[in-house]
Amino acid sequence: MVKRAVLLVLLMYVALQSKAQVNCFAQTQLDRNTVYAQQPFKVTFTVLTATWYTAPLEFDNLQIPNAFILPFDRTQPGMFTVNGKQYAGLQFYFIVFPYKPGRFTLPAINIVATSPAVGDYKGKKVNIKTKPLSYIVKPVPQNFSGDAWFVAKDVSISKTWNKPLNRLKVGDVIISSTTINARGTLPQFIPELKTDSLDWAGVYPGSATLADTRDEYDANGTRTQTATYLLEKEGNFVMPASTIEWFNPNNSRVYKRSTPAIKIHVAPNPNLGILKTLKDSLNKQQPIKATAPVKHGPKLIYGIPWYYFALYSLLVLCVLYFIITMIVKLAKMIIHKRQAYLQSEQHWFGRFKRSSNSFPVLLKNMYAWWDRFSIPNKSSSLQNDTRTKNAGTIDEELAAYYKQQYSNGSASTKVDADFKKNIKKYRNQLKDEAKVKVNDKVALNQTEWEK
């Protein structure tokens, strides 16, 4: 007996413990599982709970071999439906830039969530292990014929000079700065521009500066590359263009942009001895690589710059104001027409036709219509009006119904169905007479046209 009681208590304890467990789990999603080398893909982690969170998430950094990883670890809350059930969730993501072709596995990470169990309010820490996912990094496509493989969403290139190029002479030193601005990639992936050798000038490549210009949603970067030119010969020459070529993974096309080629004139210089000194000085200079501080772009709202968001919001508000104004005007017009119709003769005549054949009810609806029926020289009494105009037997029928209703004290006087038809004929007759009078009046005001 004691053993059974102990077993029962243990079973109840296990049941209570299982009921009090925190229902919390994680989902991992890749926006694509096949990419090219350098093409980024997004890894989104969604941590879901059946209740709510009482503390921020704690999670490990994602580490993948042969790839650069940008963490965007600011969690975003939301409500999610899984198998028909609603869960509160927190999302964060990483952008992965693989640089080596092959088959790889996204490793699992550990996440610590703090959430109360269903029916409880105290938060409990739960360790959640995400599932590993596989992905493929494809090699450079065969149709790419450029010198350096480069993947980006969009690229711009520009070149500036340290001095004007319209007054040059032999022995002058000019410096070019070429800036490549790339969207959707890291500055480390922007290739170095090829520096052409010139037979009329010495070319000395300078340092390159990389700048990380990522925003809240994507990676961006710039590469600024310098080159020094020592003009050694006189004459007319062309500064060659600088060209950048890249592959856009969104449409699988190769694009190319270039700076313009510039024509220059180099005038003679009698002091040619300075050339050797300048050559020695430039040869001793060593390029120094530097990384500029991160330059963030404008504040983004839902992935677009704030000023465009403000403009779009203003346009939406204007459109909403216009739509609401039109709806209010339309509603007022409909209400006004409805009110006018409810007071019209047509509406009340319809009520008269649909009324019961009980004489008191029919008489009430009939005179409600007659009061709103506007014709010239109309009597306030329909019975008198029909008697004056010899309108069939309407006045006689009314007299008979009055006598039956009030003389005999009957409460069940019924009107024949033909009575309503006679009233309708009389109404049409009065309308036709009113039209004839209007037409006669117009005809009297007209004069015959004379040729």
Summary of the structure (lengths in Angstrom):
residues: 451
radius of gyration: 45.6
end to end distance: 129.7
largest distance: 142.6
contacts: 1178
relative contact order: 0.08
helix: 32%
strand: 35%
